[in-house]
Amino acid sequence: MNPLVKKILSVIGVLLLVLFGGFMFLRQKYPLINDITTNTADPVAFFAPASASGVSPDDMTYNSDFAAKQKSGYPLLAPLAVPSSPESVYSVALEIARNEMGWEVVGTDEESHKIQAIATTKLMKFKDDIVVSIVGTEEQSLVNMRSRSRVGRGDFGANAQRIDAFLKAVGNRF
């Protein structure tokens, strides 16, 4: 065999090994779940009609088997307490969703302070569904959130990272 062909095949082999090793590392690092929520006991339900989101809310039920895996993989993920009224927090959260996160907002409920959106991943253009709920009193609000990948059984931490980034952005405003 030609020495140049041998070198090329060796390089390809090493690259494939590195890619496979990286994939296996990520599979070990993140739990194999694709639906993350700040409240595993009572996850926020998706509410926008299928005509707006492209997915029926009936297809978006939370798999309760994910709760233990999520608590193990993301033990610090929790609702965000904000020292402000739900109306104020909702307004800020909606602005952040649209302008800072770049999500496509497909449903809003100003009365119950809920937002539903779609995030599109940069590289593969996958669509992930997001729902935010804000409850509380005039002095204190609690922000709960859920982010769910439409494709795949695992998300390599993308949904948890999305929730963390959004909650930090909201928290930084108050």
C-alpha positions, 0 to 999 in steps of 0.5 A, a space after each residue: 500500500 502506498 505510504 501516503 494512503 497509509 498515513 491518510 488512513 491512519 489520520 482518519 482512524 485517529 480522528 474517528 477514535 477521538 470523535 467516538 471517545 468524545 461522544 462516549 465522554 459526553 454520554 457519561 457526563 450527562 444523563 440520557 434525558 431530553 426533557 429538563 424542568 426546574 420542578 420535577 414534581 410538578 413540571 410546567 405544562 406546554 399550552 400553545 396549540 399545535 398550530 403555533 408550536 408545531 407540536 401538540 401539547 398532548 405529545 409533550 407530557 413529562 416522563 416521570 422516569 426522568 426526575 431521578 436522573 435529572 436530580 442526579 445529573 443536575 442537582 442544583 437546577 431549581 426554580 428562581 425566586 425573584 423579589 418582584 411581582 409576577 407581572 414585572 417578572 413576566 414582562 422581563 422574562 418575555 423580553 429576555 426570551 425574545 431579545 436576549 435568548 433569541 427564541 421564537 415565542 409561540 404562546 403567551 398568557 399574560 393572565 397566568 404569566 406563562 411563555 412558550 417558545 422554540 429555541 433552534 440549535 445553532 449547528 444542527 438547527 434542532 427545535 427545542 420547546 420551552 415553557 416558562 411559568 411565573 407565580 407569586 405575590 406582589 413582593 415575591 415571584 417564583 419562576 419555573 421552566 421546562 426545556 425539551 428536545 424534540 429529537 433524540 433521547 439525550 441532549 448532552 446538557 443543552 436543556 439544563 444549560 438553556 434553563 440556567 442561562 435564562 434564569 440567570 438573565 432574569 435574576 440579574 435584572 432584579 
